[in-house]
Amino acid sequence: MAVEQLPQRLRQIWGRYRPHFWTRTRDQGAHGYAYLSGMLRMIHKRTYSGIAAEALENADTIQHFMSNSPWSGRSVIDQVQREVTALWGEQKERVLILDESADAKAGLSSAGSGRQHNGRLGKEDVCQVGVFLTMACGGLWTWIDGELFVPEAWFAPEALPRRQRIGLPESRTFQTKVMLGWQMIERVRAAGVPCDWFACDDLYGRANWFRAKLAAAQIVYMADVPSTMRVYLHRPVWGVPASQKRRKQPRRPRVLSPEKPSAVRDVALHTDTVWQTVRVRATERGAPGMDLAR
């Protein structure tokens, strides 16, 4: 039965990644397997102590392996990207998806923790947020890159002791979730990871510079935007008003088009807007459709 083969399959997968968990003096791979095995078998509250108990390991050993052992997380992610490229290199409908995931925290001691939006709870609370880039192909998906979002308050001068305590690199500066997302897109493109199109929600889609970067990179994308966002139905004309050309101060281009921008929701309700439902991709729930305006 397939269930009976799961332990052997997990061992085989782990064997491919075990070389990344060598330190200068020893092989930490056994602790990594215990962490992975314990985490996959837990149902609730994946804490270090709970994972260790499930895997019959010492809790301090598991926590030290994840928090202090100097193995490279980047090398593990790089191998994931190489395997995804090899597996789906000739497939179609390969979709990159940018999103975030939050874990509730009891305090502010964890790296990047703070009072911020927790999508899982649907409210603002003390949590730790990661920004993740996922690859989906057919009914399969896997995350292929990720970054911890560190709130701006962590970079205040008075927060230096806290940054030093958790080992945040001195070179790290504040970056928004959108900035982290674009960095990951650049990394996977440089690594040759294939992509037919890209998708994100309106947290990222509302950033004009982000959509412009996607367009400049010739990435086909589908990005949510707020219904209140104001858009032009025709490409606007940019220029410098004549009244500003006679001034000595720096001149900034402005929209000179006589057309006024409209809210997205108003465009959607306009009688001249034609909608067409297109097939997005196959999933376990079927082939979801998306209504696109023309």
LINPEZI-V709913 format. One record per residue. N is the residue number from 1. SS is DSSP state (H for helix, E for strand, - for the rest). D_CENTER is the distance of its C-alpha to the mean C-alpha in Angstrom with 1 decimal. Layout:
# LINPEZI-V709913
n={N	N}
ss={SS	SS}
d_center={D_CENTER	D_CENTER}
This chain:
# LINPEZI-V709913
n={1	2	3	4	5	6	7	8	9	10	11	12	13	14	15	16	17	18	19	20	21	22	23	24	25	26	27	28	29	30	31	32	33	34	35	36	37	38	39	40	41	42	43	44	45	46	47	48	49	50	51	52	53	54	55	56	57	58	59	60	61	62	63	64	65	66	67	68	69	70	71	72	73	74	75	76	77	78	79	80	81	82	83	84	85	86	87	88	89	90	91	92	93	94	95	96	97	98	99	100	101	102	103	104	105	106	107	108	109	110	111	112	113	114	115	116	117	118	119	120	121	122	123	124	125	126	127	128	129	130	131	132	133	134	135	136	137	138	139	140	141	142	143	144	145	146	147	148	149	150	151	152	153	154	155	156	157	158	159	160	161	162	163	164	165	166	167	168	169	170	171	172	173	174	175	176	177	178	179	180	181	182	183	184	185	186	187	188	189	190	191	192	193	194	195	196	197	198	199	200	201	202	203	204	205	206	207	208	209	210	211	212	213	214	215	216	217	218	219	220	221	222	223	224	225	226	227	228	229	230	231	232	233	234	235	236	237	238	239	240	241	242	243	244	245	246	247	248	249	250	251	252	253	254	255	256	257	258	259	260	261	262	263	264	265	266	267	268	269	270	271	272	273	274	275	276	277	278	279	280	281	282	283	284	285	286	287	288	289	290	291	292	293	294}
ss={-	-	H	H	H	H	H	H	H	H	H	H	H	H	H	H	H	H	H	H	H	E	-	-	-	-	E	-	H	H	H	H	H	H	H	H	H	H	H	H	H	-	-	-	-	-	-	H	H	H	H	H	H	H	-	-	-	-	H	H	H	H	H	H	H	H	H	-	-	-	-	-	H	H	H	H	H	H	H	H	H	H	H	H	H	H	H	H	-	-	-	-	-	E	E	E	E	E	E	E	E	E	E	E	-	-	-	-	-	-	-	-	-	E	E	E	E	E	-	-	-	-	E	E	E	E	E	E	E	E	E	E	E	E	E	E	E	-	-	E	E	E	E	E	E	E	E	E	E	-	-	H	H	H	H	-	H	H	H	H	H	H	H	H	H	H	-	-	-	-	-	-	-	-	-	-	H	H	H	H	H	H	H	H	H	H	H	H	H	H	-	-	-	-	-	-	E	E	E	E	-	H	H	H	H	-	-	H	H	H	H	H	H	H	H	H	-	-	-	-	E	E	E	-	-	-	-	-	-	E	E	-	-	-	-	-	-	E	E	-	-	H	H	H	H	-	-	-	-	-	-	-	-	E	E	-	-	-	-	-	-	E	E	H	H	H	H	H	H	-	-	-	-	-	E	E	E	E	E	E	E	E	E	-	-	E	E	E	E	E	E	E	E	-}
d_center={35.1	31.4	30.8	33.4	31.6	28.2	29.3	30.5	27.3	25.2	27.7	27.4	23.6	23.9	26.7	24.6	22.2	25.0	26.0	22.8	24.1	27.4	28.3	31.3	33.8	32.5	30.3	27.8	26.8	28.8	27.0	23.6	25.1	26.5	23.1	21.4	24.5	24.9	21.4	21.5	24.9	24.2	24.0	23.4	22.4	20.9	22.5	23.8	27.3	26.7	25.0	27.9	30.4	29.1	29.2	32.6	31.3	31.9	29.2	29.7	29.2	25.9	24.6	26.0	24.3	20.8	21.5	24.2	24.7	23.9	22.2	19.3	15.9	15.0	17.9	16.6	13.2	15.5	17.7	15.2	14.4	18.2	19.0	16.6	18.2	21.6	21.2	19.8	21.3	24.0	22.4	21.7	19.1	16.1	13.1	9.6	7.4	4.3	4.4	5.3	8.2	11.4	14.5	17.8	19.8	23.6	23.8	22.3	22.9	19.5	17.3	15.4	17.1	18.5	19.5	16.5	15.1	14.5	13.4	15.1	18.3	18.1	19.4	19.1	19.9	19.6	16.4	13.7	10.1	7.1	3.5	2.3	3.8	7.0	10.5	13.1	16.8	19.5	19.3	17.2	13.5	11.7	8.4	9.1	7.1	5.7	7.1	9.3	9.8	13.6	15.6	18.2	21.0	20.3	21.4	24.7	27.8	28.9	25.6	26.5	28.0	25.0	22.7	25.4	25.8	22.3	22.3	19.7	20.4	22.8	21.0	17.9	18.0	16.3	13.2	11.7	8.1	8.9	10.4	7.7	5.6	9.1	10.0	7.7	9.1	12.4	12.3	11.9	14.5	16.7	16.6	17.9	15.3	16.7	15.2	17.4	15.2	11.8	10.8	9.1	10.9	13.2	11.4	10.1	13.1	15.7	15.1	17.9	17.2	13.7	15.5	18.3	16.3	15.1	18.8	20.2	18.3	19.7	16.5	17.4	15.0	15.2	13.8	15.1	17.2	19.4	22.8	24.5	23.0	26.1	26.3	29.2	30.7	31.9	30.6	31.9	34.4	33.4	36.1	38.1	40.6	44.2	44.8	42.2	43.5	46.6	44.8	44.2	40.9	37.6	37.1	33.7	33.3	33.2	33.1	36.8	36.5	38.8	36.4	34.6	30.9	30.3	27.7	25.5	27.1	30.5	29.8	28.7	32.1	34.1	36.8	36.1	32.5	32.4	29.7	28.9	26.9	25.0	23.7	19.9	19.5	21.2	19.8	21.7	22.8	24.2	23.3	21.7	23.0	21.8	24.4	24.4	26.9	29.2}
